[in-house]
């Protein structure tokens, strides 16, 4: 697995609720490090029954967490999606 924050490779097969990256000391059991994290989905999660987590980069107790995600690898950012939506509904000038 890779740390979602510093992108360094870690030799972990499980991540506990309080696990930290030994390199940058970021929490590892976070939405941004989960394979279900997807900014294009409702609640930024592909798991439909997961409870809402507001801080995606802070440790949480989500039981659906699964090692696999890396920030930026799950599709367009929120900002990109907002720009696309605004462009779609923008009035055209004549």
ABEGO torsion letter per residue (X at the ends): XBBAAAGBBBBBABBBAABBBAAAGBBABBAAABAABBAABBGGBABAABBBBABAABBBABAABBBGBBBGAAEBBAAAAAAAAAAAABBBBX
